[in-house]
Amino acid sequence: MKAAGDNAVVTRKYKLSKGTYGRGIMKSSSAKGTAKYIVAPVARFDQKNEMFKRAGWDPLFLDARQRFYGVHYPQNKNGYRHEDLAFEEAGWYIERAFAHGNVIHNSGMYSWDTKLEKRRLVPPDLKLDIKDAAKISGHIKKVAIFFGASQVGICNLDRRWIYSHSFHVYTLEHEELEVPEECKYAIVLLFEMDYKLTKTSPTWLAAGATGRAYSEMPVTTSMLSQFIRGLGYKAIPSGNDTGLSIPMAIDAGLGELGRNGLLITKKFGPRVRIAKVLTDLPLVPDEPIEFGVTEFCLKCRKCAEFCPGQAIIHGERTTEPHNICNARGELKWPVNAEKCFSFWVRNEGSCTNCIRVCPFNKSAGWFHEAVRWLVENAPWLDTFLVKMDDWLGYGKKVNANKYWTG
């Protein structure tokens, strides 16, 4: 539920025992998915207030926008040399040249309609009669994985997570946004970012790893959408456009919300990017999951400690926003996107330090699977596990030159 948002001091505190969340707000212990984070009415978020969009219209950030989106020049230090800059640009190429998911919805590879007018193998008026929604849900997941997704989940589309308005990065057009009423499901797709390159954050190499995931997203979602259209149903592919990805991923059973404002998954931790396909194809939603993330994040503050912009709070969760970049009505660790973006500007590139140092960010292996089991089933060990993560040297920045010389 992160929106990448002043220096307001967080003062409201919440107790997590006995279901009490402060000032008389009570949460049922049986609440699942995004419902467990919602403590007040939630209005649809205006995309204009997301930090990267806000930089296009807010006078406070216009200079920062020009610096961040302007031409960058190689530097004489590891991770910021000519080849590193070229690597980052190449990673982002598909998204920036053809997809446009970070620009506006319903554009490029994220078009809401098929691009095939003359060469269609499936008759446009042919519609598959769905008698078994569970079976077709399995087909959808199999196709999504085949086309490139790392993980897939399905949820009922909660329209609170659709942007109230869209905002075009270049034209600055600000318009009401509505998704067809018949689209009642969201297929949420995760794309793993490279583990080794992420460990070089905040270098341009790590930014290239992020870019590659964003370039993979439109390829997979556009092909999956075309598969659904071939079955005779609507499909709306979406990257960062159209709606908030993290809440949908939580509702689709793909993870929980972490202190760093990111989706924490069982398999990859926060080292994923998220896309979705909205559809009227009858599907069976997945159950939301819990595996101890909130409890662990309460004791682990590594992302807050290692955030170069100090954009992540050290204290307990709150409903108090930092500024307009944070949605209201949710109990969470709000990220100060103004501070986050300001560091990105100084760094002349993105930063994934909060992903790099997260103890959930691990490669595959029996040892890490065992630790994840302990986080889920033995929360009294959380503090020890955080210390063990430090002792074993996880989360340390890796010299970017190792990628080129290794």
C-alpha positions, 0 to 999 in steps of 0.5 A: 500500500506504499505510495513512494510521501513532510516531516510530520511526526507520528504521534498516534500509538497502537497496541497489538494485543487483544485486538486493540488498535488505539483510540477505541478502534477495534479489529477482529482477529478474523479479518483477512487480507486488506481488511485487517489493515483497514480501521476507517473508511478508505477513499479511492486514491487519486493517482495525482498524489502518488509521488512520481506523479506529484513531482509533475505538478507540485511546485515544491518538486518540479526542480527535483523532477527535472533533475531525476528525469533528466540526463545522467552522466557516468561517475567515477565510482562503482555502480555508477559508471558508464556501463552501469548507466547503460545497463539500467537504461536497457533494463527499463527499455520495454517499459519505457519504449512500448509499455507506458505503465508508469505514464498512463493507463490504457496505453501501449502494451497495457492497452485495454483492447486487443491490438489484433484487427486483421490477424486473429486466429480466434473468432471475436464473437466466440465465447468459452462457456465456463462451467468450472471456475476453479478449473479455468482459474488453474488454467489462468495461473498456468498460462501466466507462469508460462508467459513469465510471471514468478507467482500468481494469485486471484482476488475479487476486485475491491474497487477501493483500490482503483484510482479515483483519477488517472494522471498522465506523466507528460501531458498532466491530464487529470481525469476520472477513472472507472473500470467496467463494472463487469470486471469483478476479478483481479489476477495479480502477477509477481515478477522476481527481481534479481537477488544478486543485483539487488544486493548492490543497491542503491547503484544503477545496476540494482536499478537495472534489475528493477527495470527488467522486472518492469519490462517483463510485466507488460510482456506477460500481462499483455499476453495473458490478457490476449489469452483471456480475450481469446476466450471471449472475455474482457481483460485489462492489463495494468502495471503501476497504472489503473489501481494500487497493486499491493492491496490487490496482491494482499487480497490475492493471497500473495503476501502481507504488508511490511514496515517498508510499505512493500508487499512481503511474499513468502518466497521472495520477500519484498523482492518483487514487482507487481502487475495485474489483469482485471477481468470478467472471466469467472474465477475462484479467488485465493485466500489471503495468507498470514505468515508472521510479517507484522509481528516480525516487522514490529521487532525488526527495523532494518529497513528503517535503519538502512533507508538513506532518506530516512523515509521509513518510520521506526515506531509502531503502526499508525493511521496518521499520513505523512502527507497527501502521498499516503492513503488514509484509513489504514493501520500501517507503517506509512512511508514518507515518499517525499524523503524517499523521492528526494534521495532518489534525486540525490542518487540520480537513480532508484533505491532498493535498500529497504528490499536489500536489507529485509530479512525476508529477502533471501534466495531459495534453499532449505535453510531459508525455508526453515527460517521462514517456518520459524517466523510463521510458527515461532514468533518468540524467536523473531528478535533472535532471527533478526540478530542472526541475519546480522551475524551472517552478514545478510543485507550488506551492500555488495560491490557492483564491480563483482557483477562485471568481473565475476 
